[in-house]
């Protein structure tokens, strides 16, 4: 398809410029943008350097659409711009066009349209994925993004996008640039957590806690939470985080995130083994992690999630509020892509805890698992597989 890409794309952008003046047929418009997205995917998957050619052809009509404020088209434009950024080689400069556009993306009014929010979230995340350190040099940029986060988290309908935006900052912005904002972020999250009782928010919040623990260390997250209120970190772990694992077990990539984050909590906080009440919670959490690691879903590949290769007969659907472009989809980002065997990391972590407290944790774990022989067997197999004795 590469030899004819420019010809096909020129025809498509010509159609795009005409219908932008009067976008009357939503299904036609949707398939038009799907056609652009599938070209980008097909060509740039094979040759990432082709992104520059797509940018040269697409930026003029896209800029016109944004200047005309064609509300029917802006979510599509944001999705394809994100797709292009995600195909750019690591370390590539943003360039003048993307840099100029970024300031527009943080204008509060653009986030007022519900249909824009998922696409804008992904686009801003793509910016940080490519140039997080560069963007973080300007404190006003970070403050603008965190202002968007605060707006999104205030709405139950937008809470998932709020966490996607926040997680992209943790993944791609140097920790030193975020340090001054972390306590206010936790304050906002804990305030919302105390008021919003539906399972989804607990799921999103505990996943974020796991990301922070995995990236910055267990002591860091407990220090941040305890700085808001003394003892709140342990209270949150005992009454929110661990119950979520038991009552609403994570799946697929979320299970990997929890295993990585919880490994650090269980293996880096010695206070857990100091008292009977916290020992019990520690053992319950270990049991939950063993359940995750030994599940068929986890063994099949917890790092896979989101978009998969598209079968030829895929059904593409249009939605009047927000339509995701199937061919511009991407897999969910893995904040711990460098960890290919989280089960091994967990087993090794328990080995270190046992070395520092010989004979303590084995009895705790056996007592917690005594009612589930299958889980106990899986645990012993995990230790044996990685040559860990406790």
N, C-alpha and C positions, 0 to 999 in steps of 0.2 A: 504493500500500500504506500510505502514511502515515496516512490517516484511520482505518484499522482497527488500526493498530499496537498501541495501548494495550489494545484488547480481546483481540487474539491473544496479546500478551505476558502479560496477566493470566492467561489460560487456561494458558499454558505454565508460568508460575511456580507456579501452583496444582498442576499435575502434578509439577513439580520438587520442591515441598515434600513431596508424598506419597511419591514414589518414593525420596527421599533417606533415608527411614526404613528402606527395604528394597530396595536397588538390585540386583534379581535379574537383570534382562534387559539385558546390556551393549549390544546393538545398539540396542534401544529408547532407552536412555539417550544413546547417541551421537547418534542422529538428533534427539533432543530438544534437545541443545545445538547441533547444526547449525542447527536451526530458529531458535534464538535468535540465532546468529551471522549467519544470512542476513538476519534482520530488521535487526540493527544495521548491517550492510553496506549494505543497500538504502536505508535511511532516512538514515543519517548521511553517506553519500556525497553525497546531495543537500542535506542540511541538517545541518551539524556541530553546530548549537545543540541538536539533538534528543538529543545525548548525555546532557544533564541529565535528560531524561525516562526514558531507559533506566536511568540510575544510580539514580533514585528507585525504580523498580520492581524492579531486579535486586539492589541491595545487601542488602536484608533477607534474601532466601533464600540469597544467596551467603555472607553472614556466618554464617547458621545452618549451612550446609554446612562452613564452615571451623571453626566452633566444635565441631561434632559430629565433625570430622575424618573425613569420608566420603571415604576414599582413592580410591574409584572416580570421584569427581566433581571432586576438587581440581584435576587438570590442566586440565579443561574450564573451571572457574571462572577459573583464572589466565589462560588464553588469551583469554577474553572480556573480562576486566578490562584486559588489554593492548590488545585491540582498541579498547575505549572510550577508553583514555588516548591512543592514537594518533590518534583522531578529534578529540580536544579541540584547540581553537585554540591556536596558539603563544602563549605568555605567560600562558595560563590558570593560575590557582592550583591546586595539587593538591586542596585542600579537606581538611577534618578526617578524613573517612572514609578517603581514600587515604593520608593521613599516618599515621594510626593503624595501617593495614594494613602499611605499609612496614617497620616495626620487626619484625613477625612474619616477613617474607620473608627476613630475614637470620639467623634462628635456625638453627643448623647442622642440627638434627634434620629440618627440613622438606626439606632437600636430600639426605637419606639415601634417599628413595624415588626410584628410577630414573625412574618415570613422571612425577614432578614436574619434573625437571631442565630439559627443553627449554622447558616452559611458564613456569617460574620465570625462566629466563634471559631469555626475551622480555619478561616482565612487568617485571623489574628494568630492562632496557634501555629499555622504554617510559617508566618513571619518569624516567630520566635524559634521555630525549629531550624530555620536557616541562619538567622542572625541574632540569636538571643543576647549574646554578649555585647554586640554592637548596639542594639536597641536599648539595653539596660544602662548604657552610659549616660542616657538622658533620664534623670529622675522624673521629669514630667511625663515621660512615656509610661513608666511603670505606674505612676500615680493615676494616669488616665485609664490604663488597663484595669487597675484595681478598683477604680471608680465604676467601671463597667461591671466588674465582678460583684460589687456590692449591690448594684442595681438588679442584676440577674438573680442573686441569691435571695433577694427580698420577695421574689415571686416563686411560688411552688411550681408553676408551669415551666420556669426557666432554670430551676436549680441544677439540672443535669449539665446544662451548658456552662453554668457558673463554675462547676467543678472541673469541667474539661479545660476551661480557660486557666483556672488556677493551677491545675496539674501541669499544663504546658509551661507555665512559669517555673515551677519547681524543676522540671526536666531540663529546661534549656537556658535558664538565667543563672549566672554564677551566684552561689549562696550569699556571698558578701553583699551583693547588690540588693538582695531581698531582706537582709537581716532586720533592718529598721521597720519593716512592714509586717513581720511575722506575728508579733503579739497582737496587733490590731486584727489581723486575719483570723487568728484563733478566737479572739473575743467575739467577732461577728459570727463565726461558725458555731460557737458554743451557745450564743444567745439564740440563734435560730434552732439549734438542736433541742434546747429546753422548751421550745414552743411548738415545733413541728413534729408530730408524733407518727406520721405515716412511715412504713418500713423503708421506702425508697430513700428518704433523706438519711436515715441511719446507715443504709447501705453505702451511699455516696460518701458520707462523712468518715465512716470507718475505713473505707478504701483510701481516702485521702490521708488519714492518719497512718495507714500502712506505707503509703508512698513516702511520707515524711520520715517515718522510722527507718525505712530501707535506704533512703538517700542520705539523711543527716545523722542517723543513729537514734537508738531508743532514748538515751539520756536527754537528747535535744528536745524531743517532743514532750517528754514529761516536764522538763524545765520550763518550756514555754507555757504549758497548761497550768503548772503550779505557780507560775508568776502571776497568773490571773487570780488564783485562789489557792491557798496552801492545801495540799492533799487532793486537789481536784483531779490530778492525773490518774492516780490509783483508783479513785472513785469512778472515773469515766471508764477506765479499763474494766473494772469489775461489774459495773452496772449497765454499760452500753455496748462496749466493744465485744467482750466475750459472749454475752447473751445474743448478740447479733450473729455470731459465728454458729452458735448452737441452734438458734431458731430460724435463721435465714442464711444457710450456708452459701458462700459465693461459688460461682462456676466459671469455667474457662479461664480467661486471662485474669479476672478478678481473684480467682483462687490462687494463682501464682503470686499476685501482688500481696495478698494476705499472708501467704507462707513466708515470703521474703521479709516483709515488715514485722511480722510476729516473731520470726526467728530472732531478730535483733532484740525485741522486747523481752522475750523469754530467756535470752542468753546474756543480756547485757545489764539487767537490773537486778542486782543481788538482793535487794530488799524483798523481792517476791518470796524468797526462801527463809525469810527471817521470822515470820509469824504464821501461826496455824491458818488464819483466815485467808491470807494471801497465798499460802502454799496450795490451798484447795483451788483457788482461782487459777493459779499457775498450771496445775495439773489438768484442769478442765480445758484450758487453752491449748495445752500440749495435745490432749485428746482430739480437739477440734482440728488442729493442724495435721495430725496423723490421718484423720479421716479425709482431709482434703488431698493429701499426698498419695493416699492409697486408693482414691476413687478412680474408676475407669476413665472418666472424663479428663482428669488431671494427667494420667499416664498417656492418654491419646494426644496430648499436646495442649497444655494450658496456655501456652504463649500465642495460640492462634485465636483470632477473634475478628469479627467485622467482615469486610468485603472479601469475597473469594472470587476465583476465576469464574467468569460468567459463561453458563451454558448457552448454546446457540438459541434455544427456545425460551430464554428468560422473558418473563413478563415485566414490562416497564409501565409504571403507573404514574398518573398525574394527580396531584392534589392541589386544590385551589389555595390553601393556606401556605403550605411549603412543600415543594417537590424536590426530593433528593435526586440528583442525577446518578443513575445506577453506574454509569461508566466512569464517573468521577469519584466514586466511593474509594475509601482506603480502609485497611484494617485498623482496629483500635491500636493506639500507640502503646508499646510495652515500655514502661519506665525502667524495667530491669532486663533489657534485651541482652545484656552482657552475661546474665546468669542463665545458663542453659540447663542446669540441674538443681532446682531449688530444693528438692528432697535431700540431696547430698549436703547442701549448705545447712539445712535444718539438722540433719543427723550429726554433722561435724560440730555444730553449735552446742548440741546437747552433750557431746563428748567433752567439750571444753568446760561446760558447767559441772559435769561430773568430776572432772579433774580438780576443780577448785573446791568442790563439796562432795568428797567421796562417800558413796553409800547413801546419799540423801534422796536423790531424784528417782532412783530405780523403784523404791518402795512407793513413792508418791504416784508414779505413773501406773505401776501395777495395780494399786488400789483403785485408781480411777477407771481402769479398763477391765477390771475383773468380771464385769457383767457382759462383756463383749469379746468373746474368744477370737472372733474373726479379726477384729481391730487389733487385739493384742498380738495375734500372729503377724499381721501386716507390719506392726511396729518392730517386732523382732527381726523380720525379714529386711526391713529398711536399715536397721543397724548392721545386720550381717552383710548386706550388700555393700555397705560403705566401710566395713571393717572397723566399726565403732563398738566398744565395750563399755557398758555402764552398769 
